[in-house]
Amino acid sequence: MVMTQNFRDEIINGVVKFETYDYQNPENKTLVDKYYAYGSTLMLVYPENEEKNIDLTEMAFQFVINKPDKFKEELAKEIDNLIISD
């Protein structure tokens, strides 16, 4: 997994966090509405500055099945960019 392979130290230090939510669970309605996550969605969320949030859903669907290495590369690049821009 990209998160544990590429961002182990950042996860341990609380810089990066991976969370999953069931969009059908009523407890998650606020998040679903906020991020328009009405199905499978991949978002990079920057809590301190929501303008930096990135919706990677389209890229994920484009690469995850047929080009998984490309997906991992692009995901890691976007996470790196978000960390660096902090």
DSSP file (Angstrom, degrees, kcal/mol; ACC not computed):
  #  RESIDUE AA STRUCTURE BP1 BP2  ACC     N-H-->O    O-->H-N    N-H-->O    O-->H-N    TCO  KAPPA ALPHA  PHI   PSI    X-CA   Y-CA   Z-CA
    1    1 A M     >        0   0    0      0, 0.0     4,-2.3     0, 0.0     5,-0.3   0.000 360.0 360.0 360.0 137.4    0.0    0.0    0.0
    2    2 A V  H  >> +     0   0    0      1,-0.2     4,-2.7     2,-0.2     5,-0.6   0.875 360.0  56.1 -56.2 -41.8    1.3    3.4   -1.0
    3    3 A M  H  >5S+     0   0    0      1,-0.2     4,-1.9     2,-0.2    -1,-0.2   0.948 114.1  35.0 -61.7 -51.8    0.6    4.9    2.5
    4    4 A T  H  45S+     0   0    0      1,-0.2     4,-0.3     2,-0.2    -1,-0.2   0.802 121.8  47.1 -77.1 -27.5    2.6    2.4    4.5
    5    5 A Q  H  <5S+     0   0    0     -4,-2.3    -2,-0.2     2,-0.1    -1,-0.2   0.902 126.8  23.4 -78.1 -41.7    5.4    2.0    2.0
    6    6 A N  H  <5S+     0   0    0     -4,-2.7    -3,-0.2    -5,-0.3    -2,-0.2   0.710 131.3  33.8 -99.4 -22.7    6.0    5.7    1.1
    7    7 A F     X< +     0   0    0     -4,-1.9     4,-2.3    -5,-0.6     5,-0.2  -0.065  68.7 128.0-130.6  34.2    4.7    7.6    4.2
    8    8 A R  H  > S+     0   0    0     -4,-0.3     4,-2.5     1,-0.2     5,-0.2   0.932  80.3  44.4 -57.6 -50.6    5.5    5.4    7.2
    9    9 A D  H  > S+     0   0    0      1,-0.2     4,-2.4     2,-0.2     6,-0.2   0.892 112.7  51.9 -64.0 -40.0    7.3    8.1    9.1
   10   10 A E  H  4>S+     0   0    0      2,-0.2     5,-2.3     1,-0.2     6,-1.5   0.865 110.8  48.6 -66.0 -35.7    4.7   10.7    8.3
   11   11 A I  H ><5S+     0   0    0     -4,-2.3     3,-1.2     4,-0.2    -2,-0.2   0.939 111.7  48.8 -67.4 -47.1    1.9    8.4    9.5
   12   12 A I  H 3<5S+     0   0    0     -4,-2.5    -2,-0.2     1,-0.3    -1,-0.2   0.886 114.1  46.7 -59.2 -39.6    3.8    7.6   12.8
   13   13 A N  T 3<5S-     0   0    0     -4,-2.4    -1,-0.3    -5,-0.2    -2,-0.2   0.434 115.0-115.3 -85.7   0.5    4.3   11.4   13.3
   14   14 A G  T < 5S+     0   0    0     -3,-1.2    -3,-0.2    -4,-0.3    -4,-0.1   0.613  84.3 117.9  78.3  12.1    0.7   12.3   12.5
   15   15 A V  S   <S+     0   0    0     -5,-2.3     2,-0.4    -6,-0.2    -4,-0.2   0.858  79.8  31.4 -76.2 -36.2    1.6   14.3    9.4
   16   16 A V        -     0   0    0     -6,-1.5     2,-0.4    -9,-0.2    -2,-0.3  -0.959  69.5-175.3-125.1 140.1   -0.4   11.9    7.2
   17   17 A K        -     0   0    0     -2,-0.4     2,-0.5    -3,-0.1    -6,-0.0  -0.999  13.3-150.9-137.2 138.5   -3.5   10.0    8.1
   18   18 A F        +     0   0    0     -2,-0.4     2,-0.4    -7,-0.0    -2,-0.0  -0.944  23.6 170.9-110.2 125.2   -5.5    7.4    6.1
   19   19 A E        -     0   0    0     -2,-0.5     2,-0.4     2,-0.0    -2,-0.0  -0.981  17.0-159.5-133.9 145.6   -9.2    7.1    6.8
   20   20 A T        -     0   0    0     -2,-0.4     2,-0.4     2,-0.0    -2,-0.0  -0.946   8.9-170.5-121.6 148.2  -12.0    5.3    5.1
   21   21 A Y        -     0   0    0     -2,-0.4     2,-0.8    10,-0.0     3,-0.0  -0.995  25.3-127.0-137.3 142.1  -15.7    6.1    5.5
   22   22 A D    >   -     0   0    0     -2,-0.4     3,-1.7     1,-0.1     6,-0.3  -0.809  17.3-156.0 -86.9 111.7  -18.8    4.2    4.4
   23   23 A Y  T 3  S+     0   0    0     -2,-0.8    -1,-0.1     1,-0.3     9,-0.1   0.696  91.5  57.8 -65.0 -17.3  -20.8    6.8    2.4
   24   24 A Q  T 3  S+     0   0    0     -3,-0.0    -1,-0.3     3,-0.0     5,-0.1   0.582  81.7  99.6 -88.5 -10.3  -24.0    4.8    3.1
   25   25 A N  S X  S-     0   0    0     -3,-1.7     3,-2.3     1,-0.2     4,-0.2  -0.659  71.8-142.1 -78.4 122.4  -23.6    5.1    6.9
   26   26 A P  G >  S+     0   0    0      0, 0.0     3,-1.5     0, 0.0     4,-0.3   0.777  98.3  68.2 -56.8 -26.4  -25.8    7.9    8.2
   27   27 A E  G 3  S+     0   0    0      1,-0.3     3,-0.3     2,-0.1     4,-0.2   0.744 100.2  49.8 -63.8 -21.4  -23.1    8.8   10.7
   28   28 A N  G <> S+     0   0    0     -3,-2.3     4,-2.7    -6,-0.3    -1,-0.3   0.290  75.4 109.9-100.1   9.0  -20.9   10.0    7.7
   29   29 A K  H <> S+     0   0    0     -3,-1.5     4,-2.8     1,-0.2     5,-0.3   0.867  75.5  54.1 -55.1 -41.7  -23.6   12.2    6.1
   30   30 A T  H  > S+     0   0    0     -3,-0.3     4,-2.4    -4,-0.3    -1,-0.2   0.932 112.9  42.6 -60.7 -46.3  -21.8   15.4    6.9
   31   31 A L  H  > S+     0   0    0     -3,-0.2     4,-2.5     2,-0.2     6,-0.3   0.912 113.3  52.8 -66.0 -42.3  -18.5   14.2    5.3
   32   32 A V  H  X>S+     0   0    0     -4,-2.7     5,-1.7     1,-0.2     4,-0.7   0.932 113.9  42.8 -59.0 -47.0  -20.4   12.7    2.3
   33   33 A D  H  <5S+     0   0    0     -4,-2.8     3,-0.5    -5,-0.2    -1,-0.2   0.903 113.4  52.1 -66.6 -41.3  -22.2   16.0    1.7
   34   34 A K  H  <5S+     0   0    0     -4,-2.4    -2,-0.2    -5,-0.3    -1,-0.2   0.896 122.6  28.7 -62.9 -41.7  -19.1   18.1    2.3
   35   35 A Y  H  <5S-     0   0    0     -4,-2.5    -1,-0.2    -5,-0.1    -2,-0.2   0.275 103.2-121.4-105.6   9.9  -16.9   16.2   -0.2
   36   36 A Y  T  <5 +     0   0    0     -4,-0.7     2,-1.4    -3,-0.5    -3,-0.2   0.878  53.3 161.5  52.3  41.8  -19.6   15.0   -2.6
   37   37 A A      < +     0   0    0     -5,-1.7    -1,-0.2    -6,-0.3     4,-0.1  -0.548   8.1 148.4 -94.7  68.6  -18.6   11.5   -1.8
   38   38 A Y  S    S-     0   0    0     -2,-1.4     2,-0.3     2,-0.1    -1,-0.2   0.058  73.2  -2.8 -93.7  25.4  -21.7    9.7   -3.0
   39   39 A G  S    S-     0   0    0     -7,-0.1     2,-0.3    -3,-0.0   -16,-0.1  -0.906 122.2 -13.6-179.5-159.0  -19.8    6.6   -4.1
   40   40 A S  S    S+     0   0    0     -2,-0.3     2,-0.4     2,-0.0    -2,-0.1  -0.470  73.6 171.1 -63.0 123.5  -16.2    5.5   -4.3
   41   41 A T        -     0   0    0     -2,-0.3     2,-0.5    -4,-0.1    -4,-0.1  -0.995  27.5-159.5-139.9 140.2  -14.2    8.6   -3.8
   42   42 A L        +     0   0    0     -2,-0.4    14,-2.8     2,-0.0    15,-0.6  -0.962  24.0 170.5-123.1 113.3  -10.5    9.3   -3.2
   43   43 A M  E     -A   55   0A   0     -2,-0.5     2,-0.6    12,-0.2    12,-0.2  -0.947  30.2-149.5-123.7 141.1   -9.7   12.6   -1.6
   44   44 A L  E     -A   54   0A   0     10,-3.0    10,-2.5    -2,-0.4     2,-0.5  -0.964  27.8-162.6-101.7 120.2   -6.6   14.2   -0.2
   45   45 A V        -     0   0    0     -2,-0.6     3,-0.1     8,-0.2     5,-0.1  -0.902  17.1-164.4-113.1 129.8   -7.9   16.5    2.5
   46   46 A Y    >   -     0   0    0     -2,-0.5     3,-1.5     3,-0.2     6,-0.3  -0.877   7.6-166.2-110.5  95.0   -5.8   19.3    4.0
   47   47 A P  T 3  S+     0   0    0      0, 0.0     3,-0.4     0, 0.0    -1,-0.1   0.793  83.7  54.1 -57.8 -33.0   -7.7   20.2    7.2
   48   48 A E  T 3  S+     0   0    0      1,-0.3     2,-0.2    -3,-0.1    -2,-0.0   0.712 125.4  20.0 -75.8 -19.5   -5.8   23.5    7.8
   49   49 A N    X   -     0   0    0     -3,-1.5     3,-2.4     1,-0.1    -1,-0.3  -0.677  63.8-170.4-152.5  90.4   -6.6   24.8    4.3
   50   50 A E  G >  S+     0   0    0     -3,-0.4     3,-1.5     1,-0.3    -4,-0.1   0.700  82.8  73.3 -58.6 -21.0   -9.6   23.2    2.5
   51   51 A E  G 3  S+     0   0    0      1,-0.3    -1,-0.3    -5,-0.1    -2,-0.0   0.734  91.3  58.5 -65.9 -20.0   -8.7   25.0   -0.7
   52   52 A K  G <  S+     0   0    0     -3,-2.4    -1,-0.3    -6,-0.3    -2,-0.2   0.529  78.5 122.7 -85.9  -6.6   -5.7   22.6   -1.0
   53   53 A N    <   -     0   0    0     -3,-1.5     2,-0.4    -4,-0.2    -8,-0.2  -0.221  48.3-154.7 -57.3 145.7   -8.0   19.5   -1.0
   54   54 A I  E     -A   44   0A   0    -10,-2.5   -10,-3.0     2,-0.0     2,-0.8  -0.989  10.9-147.5-130.2 127.0   -7.6   17.3   -4.1
   55   55 A D  E     +A   43   0A   0     -2,-0.4   -12,-0.2   -12,-0.2     3,-0.2  -0.840  21.0 172.5 -92.3 111.4  -10.2   14.9   -5.5
   56   56 A L     >  +     0   0    0    -14,-2.8     4,-2.6    -2,-0.8     5,-0.2   0.183  43.8 110.3-103.5  15.1   -8.2   12.0   -7.0
   57   57 A T  H  > S+     0   0    0    -15,-0.6     4,-2.6     1,-0.2     5,-0.2   0.920  78.0  47.7 -59.3 -47.9  -11.3    9.9   -7.8
   58   58 A E  H  > S+     0   0    0     -3,-0.2     4,-2.0     1,-0.2    -1,-0.2   0.930 113.6  47.4 -61.4 -46.2  -11.0   10.2  -11.6
   59   59 A M  H  > S+     0   0    0     -4,-0.2     4,-1.9     2,-0.2     5,-0.3   0.903 110.9  53.1 -61.3 -41.1   -7.3    9.4  -11.6
   60   60 A A  H  X S+     0   0    0     -4,-2.6     4,-2.8     1,-0.2     5,-0.3   0.941 111.1  44.5 -61.4 -48.5   -7.9    6.4   -9.3
   61   61 A F  H  < S+     0   0    0     -4,-2.6     4,-0.3     1,-0.2    -1,-0.2   0.839 111.6  55.6 -65.6 -31.0  -10.5    4.9  -11.6
   62   62 A Q  H  < S+     0   0    0     -4,-2.0     4,-0.2    -5,-0.2    -1,-0.2   0.875 126.6  13.4 -67.6 -37.9   -8.3    5.7  -14.6
   63   63 A F  H  X S+     0   0    0     -4,-1.9     4,-2.4    -3,-0.2     8,-0.3   0.717  98.4  87.2-114.6 -24.7   -5.3    3.7  -13.4
   64   64 A V  T  < S+     0   0    0     -4,-2.8    -3,-0.1    -5,-0.3    -2,-0.1   0.793 100.7  32.4 -60.4 -33.9   -6.0    1.5  -10.4
   65   65 A I  T  4 S+     0   0    0     -4,-0.3    -1,-0.2    -5,-0.3    -2,-0.1   0.941 132.0  24.9 -86.1 -53.8   -7.1   -1.6  -12.3
   66   66 A N  T  4 S+     0   0    0      1,-0.2    -2,-0.2    -4,-0.2    -3,-0.1   0.718 136.1  26.1 -89.8 -22.0   -5.0   -1.5  -15.5
   67   67 A K     X  +     0   0    0     -4,-2.4     4,-2.2     1,-0.1     3,-0.4  -0.468  65.5 160.6-138.5  64.2   -2.0    0.5  -14.4
   68   68 A P  H  > S+     0   0    0      0, 0.0     4,-2.5     0, 0.0     5,-0.2   0.828  76.7  54.7 -61.2 -32.7   -1.7    0.0  -10.6
   69   69 A D  H  > S+     0   0    0      2,-0.2     4,-2.3     1,-0.2     5,-0.1   0.898 108.3  49.2 -67.0 -37.9    2.0    1.2  -10.6
   70   70 A K  H  > S+     0   0    0     -3,-0.4     4,-2.7     2,-0.2     5,-0.2   0.902 110.3  51.8 -64.7 -41.1    1.0    4.4  -12.3
   71   71 A F  H  X S+     0   0    0     -4,-2.2     4,-2.8    -8,-0.3     5,-0.2   0.948 111.0  46.8 -59.2 -49.3   -1.8    4.9   -9.7
   72   72 A K  H  X S+     0   0    0     -4,-2.5     4,-2.5     1,-0.2     5,-0.2   0.899 112.8  50.2 -60.6 -41.6    0.6    4.4   -6.8
   73   73 A E  H  X S+     0   0    0     -4,-2.3     4,-2.3     2,-0.2    -1,-0.2   0.931 113.2  44.7 -62.7 -47.3    3.1    6.8   -8.4
   74   74 A E  H  X S+     0   0    0     -4,-2.7     4,-2.3     2,-0.2    -2,-0.2   0.901 113.6  50.0 -66.5 -41.1    0.5    9.5   -9.0
   75   75 A L  H  X S+     0   0    0     -4,-2.8     4,-2.4    -5,-0.2     5,-0.2   0.939 112.0  47.5 -62.6 -47.0   -1.0    9.1   -5.5
   76   76 A A  H  X S+     0   0    0     -4,-2.5     4,-2.7    -5,-0.2    -2,-0.2   0.900 111.3  52.0 -60.9 -41.2    2.5    9.3   -3.8
   77   77 A K  H  X S+     0   0    0     -4,-2.3     4,-2.5    -5,-0.2    -1,-0.2   0.916 110.4  47.6 -62.3 -43.7    3.3   12.3   -5.9
   78   78 A E  H  X S+     0   0    0     -4,-2.3     4,-2.0     2,-0.2    -2,-0.2   0.895 112.7  48.4 -67.0 -39.5    0.1   14.1   -4.9
   79   79 A I  H  X S+     0   0    0     -4,-2.4     4,-2.4     2,-0.2    -2,-0.2   0.931 111.3  50.8 -65.1 -44.5    0.7   13.3   -1.2
   80   80 A D  H  X S+     0   0    0     -4,-2.7     4,-2.9     1,-0.2     5,-0.2   0.931 109.6  50.9 -56.3 -46.9    4.3   14.5   -1.4
   81   81 A N  H  X S+     0   0    0     -4,-2.5     4,-2.0     1,-0.2    -1,-0.2   0.881 110.1  49.7 -60.1 -38.8    3.1   17.8   -3.0
   82   82 A L  H  < S+     0   0    0     -4,-2.0     4,-0.3     2,-0.2    -1,-0.2   0.899 112.9  46.2 -68.2 -40.2    0.6   18.3   -0.3
   83   83 A I  H >< S+     0   0    0     -4,-2.4     3,-1.2     1,-0.2    -2,-0.2   0.926 113.4  48.9 -66.6 -44.5    3.2   17.7    2.4
   84   84 A I  H 3< S+     0   0    0     -4,-2.9    -2,-0.2     1,-0.3    -1,-0.2   0.856 105.5  57.8 -64.4 -35.8    5.7   19.9    0.8
   85   85 A S  T 3<        0   0    0     -4,-2.0    -1,-0.3     1,-0.3    -2,-0.2   0.571 360.0 360.0 -74.5  -6.1    3.2   22.8    0.3
   86   86 A D    <         0   0    0     -3,-1.2    -1,-0.3    -4,-0.3    -2,-0.1   0.490 360.0 360.0 -70.0 360.0    2.6   22.9    4.1
